[in-house]
Amino acid sequence: MLMSDLLEDNTPPNNLLTQVLRTVIGSADSKGTAVFLHFATPSKNDIRTDAMNLDLNKLMQNVGGEAFDYGTFKAAYDTDPRIKAMIQNFSERGIEPKTKEQSKAVDTPQGDTSGNNSVAKMAKSATDIGDKL
């Protein structure tokens, strides 16, 4: 039996999402960085250089939870006050949780459009797709 099976039996809907959000926010706060959760593995143009980039659905898969897209996340956000309290902003591109350090962009991914390799290297080194969580 998975730990997620035990948790789901006695907890309200969206509990795994709530737990993942709390973990991500805590990790970002301990590192002093903002975080952006993508609904899918982000492409090079979707990487935000002002935040730690994570694949929400990969995290959810790791804990045995359901996958989310904009519509299913919006439904969870609209019905669960715990989730609403943890989210700064969200759109079709992904979710920006409330962290101590907020990103500088307003829901605008910051891809390397200048062709500057140093920016691309910094973005790549700053990108964390969940391996450290």
N, CA, C and O atoms as CSV, one atom per row, in Angstrom:
chain,resi,resn,atom,element,x,y,z
A,1,MET,N,N,0.845,-1.172,0.000
A,1,MET,CA,C,0.000,0.000,0.000
A,1,MET,C,C,0.895,1.241,0.000
A,1,MET,O,O,1.881,1.308,0.734
A,2,LEU,N,N,0.539,2.210,-0.826
A,2,LEU,CA,C,1.273,3.465,-0.904
A,2,LEU,C,C,0.854,4.406,0.220
A,2,LEU,O,O,-0.277,4.358,0.703
A,3,MET,N,N,1.783,5.255,0.621
A,3,MET,CA,C,1.460,6.267,1.626
A,3,MET,C,C,0.331,7.159,1.129
A,3,MET,O,O,-0.518,7.586,1.912
A,4,SER,N,N,0.318,7.443,-0.176
A,4,SER,CA,C,-0.741,8.284,-0.732
A,4,SER,C,C,-2.112,7.625,-0.587
A,4,SER,O,O,-3.115,8.321,-0.428
A,5,ASP,N,N,-2.169,6.276,-0.640
A,5,ASP,CA,C,-3.439,5.573,-0.438
A,5,ASP,C,C,-3.961,5.790,0.976
A,5,ASP,O,O,-5.157,5.995,1.178
A,6,LEU,N,N,-3.073,5.744,1.937
A,6,LEU,CA,C,-3.478,5.975,3.328
A,6,LEU,C,C,-3.963,7.402,3.538
A,6,LEU,O,O,-4.958,7.635,4.224
A,7,LEU,N,N,-3.258,8.346,2.948
A,7,LEU,CA,C,-3.622,9.754,3.105
A,7,LEU,C,C,-4.955,10.055,2.446
A,7,LEU,O,O,-5.767,10.796,3.000
A,8,GLU,N,N,-5.189,9.490,1.274
A,8,GLU,CA,C,-6.413,9.786,0.538
A,8,GLU,C,C,-7.652,9.222,1.228
A,8,GLU,O,O,-8.735,9.793,1.097
A,9,ASP,N,N,-7.522,8.135,1.945
A,9,ASP,CA,C,-8.687,7.511,2.564
A,9,ASP,C,C,-9.323,8.388,3.637
A,9,ASP,O,O,-10.540,8.357,3.818
A,10,ASN,N,N,-8.522,9.164,4.345
A,10,ASN,CA,C,-9.038,9.913,5.493
A,10,ASN,C,C,-8.943,11.425,5.342
A,10,ASN,O,O,-9.094,12.142,6.330
A,11,THR,N,N,-8.701,11.925,4.154
A,11,THR,CA,C,-8.503,13.353,3.984
A,11,THR,C,C,-9.395,13.903,2.892
A,11,THR,O,O,-9.866,13.157,2.033
A,12,PRO,N,N,-9.631,15.211,2.919
A,12,PRO,CA,C,-10.478,15.826,1.910
A,12,PRO,C,C,-9.839,15.805,0.528
A,12,PRO,O,O,-8.638,15.565,0.404
A,13,PRO,N,N,-10.631,16.055,-0.514
A,13,PRO,CA,C,-10.094,16.107,-1.868
A,13,PRO,C,C,-8.968,17.139,-1.969
A,13,PRO,O,O,-8.918,18.087,-1.184
A,14,ASN,N,N,-8.093,16.959,-2.907
A,14,ASN,CA,C,-6.971,17.847,-3.185
A,14,ASN,C,C,-5.903,17.827,-2.104
A,14,ASN,O,O,-5.036,18.701,-2.090
A,15,ASN,N,N,-5.939,16.852,-1.195
A,15,ASN,CA,C,-4.953,16.823,-0.126
A,15,ASN,C,C,-3.540,16.637,-0.656
A,15,ASN,O,O,-2.615,17.279,-0.159
A,16,LEU,N,N,-3.347,15.776,-1.652
A,16,LEU,CA,C,-2.010,15.574,-2.198
A,16,LEU,C,C,-1.496,16.851,-2.859
A,16,LEU,O,O,-0.320,17.187,-2.723
A,17,LEU,N,N,-2.360,17.558,-3.566
A,17,LEU,CA,C,-1.962,18.830,-4.164
A,17,LEU,C,C,-1.562,19.814,-3.072
A,17,LEU,O,O,-0.559,20.514,-3.206
A,18,THR,N,N,-2.324,19.872,-2.014
A,18,THR,CA,C,-2.013,20.759,-0.896
A,18,THR,C,C,-0.660,20.406,-0.290
A,18,THR,O,O,0.136,21.297,0.007
A,19,GLN,N,N,-0.395,19.135,-0.106
A,19,GLN,CA,C,0.880,18.700,0.464
A,19,GLN,C,C,2.044,19.040,-0.460
A,19,GLN,O,O,3.094,19.482,0.006
A,20,VAL,N,N,1.871,18.839,-1.755
A,20,VAL,CA,C,2.930,19.168,-2.709
A,20,VAL,C,C,3.186,20.672,-2.700
A,20,VAL,O,O,4.339,21.105,-2.700
A,21,LEU,N,N,2.127,21.465,-2.694
A,21,LEU,CA,C,2.299,22.926,-2.661
A,21,LEU,C,C,3.022,23.368,-1.402
A,21,LEU,O,O,3.909,24.219,-1.463
A,22,ARG,N,N,2.655,22.800,-0.260
A,22,ARG,CA,C,3.340,23.154,0.993
A,22,ARG,C,C,4.824,22.797,0.934
A,22,ARG,O,O,5.672,23.573,1.376
A,23,THR,N,N,5.131,21.636,0.393
A,23,THR,CA,C,6.522,21.201,0.281
A,23,THR,C,C,7.311,22.122,-0.645
A,23,THR,O,O,8.429,22.525,-0.323
A,24,VAL,N,N,6.726,22.454,-1.792
A,24,VAL,CA,C,7.390,23.324,-2.761
A,24,VAL,C,C,7.609,24.716,-2.165
A,24,VAL,O,O,8.692,25.286,-2.301
A,25,ILE,N,N,6.598,25.258,-1.514
A,25,ILE,CA,C,6.714,26.582,-0.903
A,25,ILE,C,C,7.780,26.572,0.194
A,25,ILE,O,O,8.600,27.487,0.271
A,26,GLY,N,N,7.768,25.553,1.030
A,26,GLY,CA,C,8.773,25.441,2.081
A,26,GLY,C,C,10.179,25.345,1.524
A,26,GLY,O,O,11.102,25.967,2.049
A,27,SER,N,N,10.349,24.568,0.461
A,27,SER,CA,C,11.661,24.426,-0.175
A,27,SER,C,C,12.118,25.757,-0.768
A,27,SER,O,O,13.272,26.151,-0.595
A,28,ALA,N,N,11.221,26.446,-1.461
A,28,ALA,CA,C,11.566,27.738,-2.059
A,28,ALA,C,C,11.902,28.757,-0.981
A,28,ALA,O,O,12.859,29.519,-1.123
A,29,ASP,N,N,11.124,28.778,0.094
A,29,ASP,CA,C,11.386,29.717,1.190
A,29,ASP,C,C,12.732,29.445,1.848
A,29,ASP,O,O,13.451,30.381,2.198
A,30,SER,N,N,13.073,28.186,2.016
A,30,SER,CA,C,14.362,27.851,2.644
A,30,SER,C,C,15.539,28.229,1.743
A,30,SER,O,O,16.638,28.490,2.234
A,31,LYS,N,N,15.311,28.259,0.431
A,31,LYS,CA,C,16.359,28.643,-0.512
A,31,LYS,C,C,16.332,30.133,-0.825
A,31,LYS,O,O,17.233,30.645,-1.488
A,32,GLY,N,N,15.296,30.833,-0.350
A,32,GLY,CA,C,15.172,32.260,-0.616
A,32,GLY,C,C,14.920,32.585,-2.078
A,32,GLY,O,O,15.459,33.556,-2.608
A,33,THR,N,N,14.098,31.768,-2.728
A,33,THR,CA,C,13.825,31.965,-4.144
A,33,THR,C,C,12.326,31.875,-4.412
A,33,THR,O,O,11.573,31.315,-3.616
A,34,ALA,N,N,11.911,32.431,-5.536
A,34,ALA,CA,C,10.536,32.282,-5.996
A,34,ALA,C,C,10.436,30.952,-6.732
A,34,ALA,O,O,11.454,30.354,-7.083
A,35,VAL,N,N,9.217,30.493,-6.965
A,35,VAL,CA,C,9.019,29.223,-7.663
A,35,VAL,C,C,7.882,29.371,-8.654
A,35,VAL,O,O,6.932,30.114,-8.410
A,36,PHE,N,N,7.978,28.662,-9.776
A,36,PHE,CA,C,6.911,28.624,-10.765
A,36,PHE,C,C,6.666,27.169,-11.109
A,36,PHE,O,O,7.595,26.453,-11.482
A,37,LEU,N,N,5.421,26.726,-10.987
A,37,LEU,CA,C,5.027,25.346,-11.276
A,37,LEU,C,C,4.382,25.287,-12.659
A,37,LEU,O,O,3.334,25.891,-12.889
A,38,HIS,N,N,5.006,24.565,-13.564
A,38,HIS,CA,C,4.487,24.406,-14.921
A,38,HIS,C,C,3.532,23.216,-14.946
A,38,HIS,O,O,3.709,22.255,-14.197
A,39,PHE,N,N,2.527,23.282,-15.801
A,39,PHE,CA,C,1.591,22.164,-15.945
A,39,PHE,C,C,2.204,21.020,-16.752
A,39,PHE,O,O,1.669,19.911,-16.756
A,40,ALA,N,N,3.312,21.278,-17.430
A,40,ALA,CA,C,4.039,20.262,-18.197
A,40,ALA,C,C,5.516,20.622,-18.142
A,40,ALA,O,O,5.869,21.724,-17.721
A,41,THR,N,N,6.372,19.715,-18.557
A,41,THR,CA,C,7.796,20.018,-18.580
A,41,THR,C,C,7.985,21.275,-19.425
A,41,THR,O,O,7.572,21.311,-20.584
A,42,PRO,N,N,8.604,22.303,-18.852
A,42,PRO,CA,C,8.693,23.580,-19.572
A,42,PRO,C,C,9.660,23.511,-20.746
A,42,PRO,O,O,10.712,22.875,-20.679
A,43,SER,N,N,9.269,24.185,-21.820
A,43,SER,CA,C,10.174,24.315,-22.960
A,43,SER,C,C,11.174,25.420,-22.643
A,43,SER,O,O,11.028,26.136,-21.652
A,44,LYS,N,N,12.173,25.552,-23.476
A,44,LYS,CA,C,13.216,26.553,-23.256
A,44,LYS,C,C,12.616,27.958,-23.146
A,44,LYS,O,O,13.085,28.767,-22.345
A,45,ASN,N,N,11.599,28.252,-23.930
A,45,ASN,CA,C,10.977,29.578,-23.907
A,45,ASN,C,C,10.076,29.793,-22.696
A,45,ASN,O,O,9.744,30.934,-22.375
A,46,ASP,N,N,9.680,28.731,-22.026
A,46,ASP,CA,C,8.797,28.851,-20.866
A,46,ASP,C,C,9.548,28.956,-19.543
A,46,ASP,O,O,8.941,29.253,-18.513
A,47,ILE,N,N,10.853,28.718,-19.555
A,47,ILE,CA,C,11.646,28.773,-18.332
A,47,ILE,C,C,11.673,30.206,-17.813
A,47,ILE,O,O,11.939,31.148,-18.560
A,48,ARG,N,N,11.397,30.351,-16.540
A,48,ARG,CA,C,11.447,31.674,-15.901
A,48,ARG,C,C,12.773,31.810,-15.174
A,48,ARG,O,O,13.099,31.009,-14.297
A,49,THR,N,N,13.527,32.821,-15.544
A,49,THR,CA,C,14.847,33.018,-14.956
A,49,THR,C,C,14.775,33.623,-13.565
A,49,THR,O,O,15.766,33.619,-12.835
A,50,ASP,N,N,13.618,34.141,-13.192
A,50,ASP,CA,C,13.472,34.784,-11.886
A,50,ASP,C,C,12.885,33.850,-10.837
A,50,ASP,O,O,12.525,34.292,-9.747
A,51,ALA,N,N,12.786,32.567,-11.154
A,51,ALA,CA,C,12.164,31.614,-10.230
A,51,ALA,C,C,12.703,30.208,-10.476
A,51,ALA,O,O,13.242,29.904,-11.540
A,52,MET,N,N,12.542,29.363,-9.460
A,52,MET,CA,C,12.834,27.942,-9.600
A,52,MET,C,C,11.678,27.346,-10.411
A,52,MET,O,O,10.515,27.536,-10.055
A,53,ASN,N,N,11.981,26.639,-11.477
A,53,ASN,CA,C,10.971,26.072,-12.366
A,53,ASN,C,C,10.773,24.601,-12.052
A,53,ASN,O,O,11.733,23.830,-12.042
A,54,LEU,N,N,9.528,24.209,-11.795
A,54,LEU,CA,C,9.206,22.820,-11.476
A,54,LEU,C,C,8.042,22.343,-12.331
A,54,LEU,O,O,7.183,23.132,-12.725
A,55,ASP,N,N,8.023,21.063,-12.611
A,55,ASP,CA,C,6.942,20.423,-13.351
A,55,ASP,C,C,5.940,19.887,-12.322
A,55,ASP,O,O,6.202,18.880,-11.665
A,56,LEU,N,N,4.798,20.559,-12.185
A,56,LEU,CA,C,3.795,20.171,-11.194
A,56,LEU,C,C,3.343,18.733,-11.377
A,56,LEU,O,O,3.212,17.997,-10.400
A,57,ASN,N,N,3.107,18.330,-12.599
A,57,ASN,CA,C,2.577,16.986,-12.814
A,57,ASN,C,C,3.601,15.900,-12.531
A,57,ASN,O,O,3.225,14.790,-12.155
A,58,LYS,N,N,4.877,16.188,-12.702
A,58,LYS,CA,C,5.911,15.231,-12.317
A,58,LYS,C,C,5.918,15.075,-10.796
A,58,LYS,O,O,6.035,13.963,-10.283
A,59,LEU,N,N,5.791,16.189,-10.081
A,59,LEU,CA,C,5.722,16.126,-8.622
A,59,LEU,C,C,4.490,15.347,-8.168
A,59,LEU,O,O,4.571,14.523,-7.258
A,60,MET,N,N,3.358,15.609,-8.799
A,60,MET,CA,C,2.122,14.913,-8.437
A,60,MET,C,C,2.236,13.419,-8.747
A,60,MET,O,O,1.755,12.586,-7.979
A,61,GLN,N,N,2.861,13.087,-9.853
A,61,GLN,CA,C,3.061,11.682,-10.209
A,61,GLN,C,C,3.937,10.986,-9.168
A,61,GLN,O,O,3.702,9.826,-8.831
A,62,ASN,N,N,4.943,11.693,-8.663
A,62,ASN,CA,C,5.848,11.114,-7.672
A,62,ASN,C,C,5.141,10.750,-6.363
A,62,ASN,O,O,5.597,9.860,-5.645
A,63,VAL,N,N,4.043,11.422,-6.048
A,63,VAL,CA,C,3.305,11.119,-4.814
A,63,VAL,C,C,2.021,10.343,-5.081
A,63,VAL,O,O,1.207,10.151,-4.178
A,64,GLY,N,N,1.839,9.896,-6.327
A,64,GLY,CA,C,0.655,9.109,-6.659
A,64,GLY,C,C,-0.602,9.940,-6.826
A,64,GLY,O,O,-1.710,9.430,-6.659
A,65,GLY,N,N,-0.442,11.210,-7.152
A,65,GLY,CA,C,-1.586,12.109,-7.309
A,65,GLY,C,C,-2.003,12.265,-8.756
A,65,GLY,O,O,-1.371,11.739,-9.672
A,66,GLU,N,N,-3.077,12.997,-8.932
A,66,GLU,CA,C,-3.608,13.229,-10.266
A,66,GLU,C,C,-2.832,14.327,-10.985
A,66,GLU,O,O,-2.172,15.151,-10.350
A,67,ALA,N,N,-2.915,14.332,-12.306
A,67,ALA,CA,C,-2.288,15.359,-13.123
A,67,ALA,C,C,-3.222,16.567,-13.214
A,67,ALA,O,O,-4.441,16.433,-13.114
A,68,PHE,N,N,-2.628,17.747,-13.405
A,68,PHE,CA,C,-3.417,18.971,-13.501
A,68,PHE,C,C,-3.093,19.713,-14.781
A,68,PHE,O,O,-1.960,19.707,-15.262
A,69,ASP,N,N,-4.115,20.350,-15.317
A,69,ASP,CA,C,-3.947,21.341,-16.366
A,69,ASP,C,C,-4.655,22.594,-15.851
A,69,ASP,O,O,-5.116,22.616,-14.710
A,70,TYR,N,N,-4.745,23.616,-16.663
A,70,TYR,CA,C,-5.344,24.859,-16.189
A,70,TYR,C,C,-6.765,24.638,-15.658
A,70,TYR,O,O,-7.108,25.128,-14.583
A,71,GLY,N,N,-7.577,23.910,-16.399
A,71,GLY,CA,C,-8.976,23.706,-16.017
A,71,GLY,C,C,-9.149,22.934,-14.718
A,71,GLY,O,O,-9.945,23.318,-13.861
A,72,THR,N,N,-8.404,21.848,-14.576
A,72,THR,CA,C,-8.545,21.053,-13.354
A,72,THR,C,C,-7.944,21.777,-12.147
A,72,THR,O,O,-8.441,21.654,-11.028
A,73,PHE,N,N,-6.868,22.532,-12.388
A,73,PHE,CA,C,-6.308,23.300,-11.279
A,73,PHE,C,C,-7.262,24.412,-10.869
A,73,PHE,O,O,-7.445,24.659,-9.677
A,74,LYS,N,N,-7.875,25.088,-11.843
A,74,LYS,CA,C,-8.822,26.166,-11.527
A,74,LYS,C,C,-9.976,25.631,-10.696
A,74,LYS,O,O,-10.429,26.291,-9.761
A,75,ALA,N,N,-10.455,24.436,-11.032
A,75,ALA,CA,C,-11.540,23.826,-10.261
A,75,ALA,C,C,-11.096,23.565,-8.819
A,75,ALA,O,O,-11.851,23.824,-7.881
A,76,ALA,N,N,-9.884,23.058,-8.643
A,76,ALA,CA,C,-9.360,22.819,-7.295
A,76,ALA,C,C,-9.184,24.142,-6.547
A,76,ALA,O,O,-9.513,24.239,-5.365
A,77,TYR,N,N,-8.672,25.145,-7.231
A,77,TYR,CA,C,-8.457,26.467,-6.638
A,77,TYR,C,C,-9.787,27.091,-6.190
A,77,TYR,O,O,-9.884,27.662,-5.104
A,78,ASP,N,N,-10.798,26.970,-7.039
A,78,ASP,CA,C,-12.104,27.571,-6.743
A,78,ASP,C,C,-12.843,26.875,-5.605
A,78,ASP,O,O,-13.678,27.490,-4.942
A,79,THR,N,N,-12.543,25.595,-5.372
A,79,THR,CA,C,-13.303,24.837,-4.371
A,79,THR,C,C,-12.557,24.579,-3.064
A,79,THR,O,O,-13.168,24.163,-2.079
A,80,ASP,N,N,-11.259,24.819,-3.040
A,80,ASP,CA,C,-10.487,24.490,-1.840
A,80,ASP,C,C,-9.776,25.731,-1.302
A,80,ASP,O,O,-8.819,26.204,-1.914
A,81,PRO,N,N,-10.228,26.259,-0.175
A,81,PRO,CA,C,-9.615,27.482,0.380
A,81,PRO,C,C,-8.151,27.290,0.784
A,81,PRO,O,O,-7.393,28.259,0.827
A,82,ARG,N,N,-7.745,26.054,1.079
A,82,ARG,CA,C,-6.342,25.803,1.414
A,82,ARG,C,C,-5.450,26.093,0.212
A,82,ARG,O,O,-4.384,26.693,0.352
A,83,ILE,N,N,-5.885,25.670,-0.952
A,83,ILE,CA,C,-5.118,25.898,-2.171
A,83,ILE,C,C,-5.118,27.381,-2.515
A,83,ILE,O,O,-4.080,27.946,-2.858
A,84,LYS,N,N,-6.282,28.006,-2.421
A,84,LYS,CA,C,-6.395,29.430,-2.718
A,84,LYS,C,C,-5.441,30.248,-1.851
A,84,LYS,O,O,-4.859,31.225,-2.324
A,85,ALA,N,N,-5.278,29.861,-0.600
A,85,ALA,CA,C,-4.415,30.597,0.321
A,85,ALA,C,C,-2.933,30.456,-0.024
A,85,ALA,O,O,-2.129,31.281,0.409
A,86,MET,N,N,-2.556,29.445,-0.783
A,86,MET,CA,C,-1.147,29.205,-1.103
A,86,MET,C,C,-0.725,29.717,-2.477
A,86,MET,O,O,0.448,29.608,-2.834
A,87,ILE,N,N,-1.651,30.273,-3.251
A,87,ILE,CA,C,-1.361,30.645,-4.630
A,87,ILE,C,C,-1.346,32.162,-4.798
A,87,ILE,O,O,-2.285,32.856,-4.407
A,88,GLN,N,N,-0.266,32.657,-5.383
A,88,GLN,CA,C,-0.146,34.078,-5.714
A,88,GLN,C,C,-0.883,34.379,-7.008
A,88,GLN,O,O,-1.647,35.340,-7.096
A,89,ASN,N,N,-0.637,33.527,-8.030
A,89,ASN,CA,C,-1.191,33.759,-9.352
A,89,ASN,C,C,-1.128,32.452,-10.136
A,89,ASN,O,O,-0.289,31.598,-9.848
A,90,PHE,N,N,-2.009,32.287,-11.127
A,90,PHE,CA,C,-1.916,31.143,-12.030
A,90,PHE,C,C,-2.553,31.489,-13.360
A,90,PHE,O,O,-3.404,32.374,-13.452
A,91,SER,N,N,-2.127,30.778,-14.383
A,91,SER,CA,C,-2.648,30.986,-15.733
A,91,SER,C,C,-2.518,29.676,-16.497
A,91,SER,O,O,-2.193,28.640,-15.916
A,92,GLU,N,N,-2.772,29.724,-17.794
A,92,GLU,CA,C,-2.637,28.539,-18.633
A,92,GLU,C,C,-1.202,28.032,-18.647
A,92,GLU,O,O,-0.970,26.860,-18.942
A,93,ARG,N,N,-0.236,28.887,-18.335
A,93,ARG,CA,C,1.179,28.508,-18.360
A,93,ARG,C,C,1.599,27.777,-17.098
A,93,ARG,O,O,2.492,26.931,-17.144
A,94,GLY,N,N,0.966,28.088,-15.964
A,94,GLY,CA,C,1.348,27.435,-14.723
A,94,GLY,C,C,0.939,28.218,-13.496
A,94,GLY,O,O,0.073,29.090,-13.555
A,95,ILE,N,N,1.576,27.891,-12.380
A,95,ILE,CA,C,1.168,28.392,-11.071
A,95,ILE,C,C,2.341,29.080,-10.384
A,95,ILE,O,O,3.469,28.588,-10.413
A,96,GLU,N,N,2.061,30.215,-9.770
A,96,GLU,CA,C,3.053,30.900,-8.952
A,96,GLU,C,C,2.567,30.863,-7.504
A,96,GLU,O,O,1.700,31.647,-7.119
A,97,PRO,N,N,3.125,29.952,-6.701
A,97,PRO,CA,C,2.726,29.881,-5.293
A,97,PRO,C,C,3.217,31.108,-4.518
A,97,PRO,O,O,4.155,31.787,-4.935
A,98,LYS,N,N,2.570,31.373,-3.396
A,98,LYS,CA,C,3.011,32.451,-2.510
A,98,LYS,C,C,4.256,31.980,-1.776
A,98,LYS,O,O,4.224,30.997,-1.035
A,99,THR,N,N,5.334,32.684,-1.990
A,99,THR,CA,C,6.581,32.398,-1.290
A,99,THR,C,C,7.092,33.698,-0.692
A,99,THR,O,O,6.617,34.779,-1.041
A,100,LYS,N,N,8.062,33.591,0.208
A,100,LYS,CA,C,8.646,34.796,0.799
A,100,LYS,C,C,9.289,35.660,-0.267
A,100,LYS,O,O,9.223,36.887,-0.196
A,101,GLU,N,N,9.908,35.036,-1.251
A,101,GLU,CA,C,10.553,35.740,-2.360
A,101,GLU,C,C,9.674,35.567,-3.591
A,101,GLU,O,O,9.611,34.473,-4.151
A,102,GLN,N,N,9.000,36.618,-4.017
A,102,GLN,CA,C,8.142,36.541,-5.192
A,102,GLN,C,C,8.945,36.835,-6.450
A,102,GLN,O,O,9.926,37.578,-6.412
A,103,SER,N,N,8.522,36.249,-7.564
A,103,SER,CA,C,9.218,36.480,-8.827
A,103,SER,C,C,9.008,37.918,-9.271
A,103,SER,O,O,8.049,38.573,-8.863
A,104,LYS,N,N,9.899,38.392,-10.096
A,104,LYS,CA,C,9.836,39.768,-10.586
A,104,LYS,C,C,8.872,39.909,-11.756
A,104,LYS,O,O,8.340,40.993,-11.992
A,105,ALA,N,N,8.646,38.831,-12.485
A,105,ALA,CA,C,7.767,38.867,-13.647
A,105,ALA,C,C,6.321,38.726,-13.202
A,105,ALA,O,O,6.031,38.149,-12.154
A,106,VAL,N,N,5.431,39.254,-14.005
A,106,VAL,CA,C,4.011,39.095,-13.747
A,106,VAL,C,C,3.474,38.112,-14.769
A,106,VAL,O,O,2.985,38.499,-15.830
A,107,ASP,N,N,3.577,36.802,-14.424
A,107,ASP,CA,C,3.076,35.730,-15.279
A,107,ASP,C,C,3.618,35.801,-16.700
A,107,ASP,O,O,2.889,35.511,-17.649
A,108,THR,N,N,4.874,36.178,-16.865
A,108,THR,CA,C,5.493,36.217,-18.168
A,108,THR,C,C,6.762,35.391,-18.144
A,108,THR,O,O,7.744,35.798,-17.523
A,109,PRO,N,N,6.770,34.240,-18.802
A,109,PRO,CA,C,7.986,33.441,-18.830
A,109,PRO,C,C,9.130,34.233,-19.432
A,109,PRO,O,O,8.934,35.021,-20.358
A,110,GLN,N,N,10.307,34.023,-18.908
A,110,GLN,CA,C,11.473,34.778,-19.344
A,110,GLN,C,C,12.437,33.866,-20.065
A,110,GLN,O,O,13.436,33.447,-19.481
A,111,GLY,N,N,12.168,33.546,-21.317
A,111,GLY,CA,C,13.066,32.723,-22.108
A,111,GLY,C,C,14.234,33.558,-22.607
A,111,GLY,O,O,14.203,34.786,-22.523
A,112,ASP,N,N,15.253,32.904,-23.122
A,112,ASP,CA,C,16.412,33.615,-23.652
A,112,ASP,C,C,16.123,34.034,-25.081
A,112,ASP,O,O,16.386,33.276,-26.015
A,113,THR,N,N,15.587,35.225,-25.263
A,113,THR,CA,C,15.268,35.716,-26.598
A,113,THR,C,C,16.375,36.570,-27.163
A,113,THR,O,O,16.329,36.918,-28.343
A,114,SER,N,N,17.374,36.924,-26.364
A,114,SER,CA,C,18.450,37.790,-26.819
A,114,SER,C,C,19.545,37.023,-27.555
A,114,SER,O,O,20.378,37.636,-28.222
A,115,GLY,N,N,19.560,35.708,-27.447
A,115,GLY,CA,C,20.621,34.918,-28.039
A,115,GLY,C,C,21.880,34.914,-27.190
A,115,GLY,O,O,22.918,34.422,-27.634
A,116,ASN,N,N,21.814,35.445,-25.992
A,116,ASN,CA,C,22.957,35.525,-25.092
A,116,ASN,C,C,23.131,34.182,-24.386
A,116,ASN,O,O,22.266,33.779,-23.609
A,117,ASN,N,N,24.226,33.492,-24.641
A,117,ASN,CA,C,24.446,32.171,-24.049
A,117,ASN,C,C,24.598,32.210,-22.546
A,117,ASN,O,O,24.227,31.248,-21.873
A,118,SER,N,N,25.134,33.297,-21.988
A,118,SER,CA,C,25.304,33.348,-20.536
A,118,SER,C,C,23.950,33.344,-19.830
A,118,SER,O,O,23.809,32.747,-18.762
A,119,VAL,N,N,22.965,33.998,-20.414
A,119,VAL,CA,C,21.626,33.985,-19.835
A,119,VAL,C,C,21.041,32.584,-19.901
A,119,VAL,O,O,20.409,32.125,-18.949
A,120,ALA,N,N,21.248,31.907,-21.015
A,120,ALA,CA,C,20.743,30.541,-21.155
A,120,ALA,C,C,21.404,29.616,-20.151
A,120,ALA,O,O,20.741,28.748,-19.582
A,121,LYS,N,N,22.711,29.788,-19.921
A,121,LYS,CA,C,23.414,28.958,-18.947
A,121,LYS,C,C,22.908,29.221,-17.532
A,121,LYS,O,O,22.733,28.289,-16.748
A,122,MET,N,N,22.672,30.500,-17.205
A,122,MET,CA,C,22.151,30.821,-15.876
A,122,MET,C,C,20.760,30.220,-15.695
A,122,MET,O,O,20.452,29.677,-14.634
A,123,ALA,N,N,19.925,30.315,-16.718
A,123,ALA,CA,C,18.576,29.769,-16.624
A,123,ALA,C,C,18.626,28.257,-16.449
A,123,ALA,O,O,17.865,27.688,-15.666
A,124,LYS,N,N,19.523,27.616,-17.181
A,124,LYS,CA,C,19.632,26.162,-17.074
A,124,LYS,C,C,20.112,25.749,-15.690
A,124,LYS,O,O,19.599,24.790,-15.113
A,125,SER,N,N,21.111,26.482,-15.146
A,125,SER,CA,C,21.621,26.121,-13.831
A,125,SER,C,C,20.620,26.448,-12.725
A,125,SER,O,O,20.632,25.812,-11.671
A,126,ALA,N,N,19.757,27.433,-12.956
A,126,ALA,CA,C,18.770,27.807,-11.944
A,126,ALA,C,C,17.514,26.957,-12.023
A,126,ALA,O,O,16.675,26.995,-11.123
A,127,THR,N,N,17.384,26.190,-13.096
A,127,THR,CA,C,16.185,25.393,-13.293
A,127,THR,C,C,16.274,24.100,-12.506
A,127,THR,O,O,17.254,23.362,-12.606
A,128,ASP,N,N,15.240,23.834,-11.722
A,128,ASP,CA,C,15.187,22.629,-10.915
A,128,ASP,C,C,13.868,21.958,-11.221
A,128,ASP,O,O,12.813,22.466,-10.844
A,129,ILE,N,N,13.909,20.837,-11.892
A,129,ILE,CA,C,12.669,20.153,-12.272
A,129,ILE,C,C,12.347,19.047,-11.279
A,129,ILE,O,O,11.963,17.948,-11.681
A,130,GLY,N,N,12.496,19.321,-9.992
A,130,GLY,CA,C,12.002,18.431,-8.963
A,130,GLY,C,C,12.963,17.406,-8.434
A,130,GLY,O,O,12.592,16.660,-7.528
A,131,ASP,N,N,14.188,17.317,-8.943
A,131,ASP,CA,C,15.090,16.279,-8.474
A,131,ASP,C,C,15.498,16.485,-7.021
A,131,ASP,O,O,15.821,15.511,-6.340
A,132,LYS,N,N,15.495,17.720,-6.524
A,132,LYS,CA,C,15.963,17.991,-5.179
A,132,LYS,C,C,14.834,17.943,-4.152
A,132,LYS,O,O,15.099,18.043,-2.954
A,133,LEU,N,N,13.599,17.795,-4.583
A,133,LEU,CA,C,12.492,17.761,-3.614
A,133,LEU,C,C,12.295,16.395,-3.066
A,133,LEU,O,O,11.408,16.184,-2.239
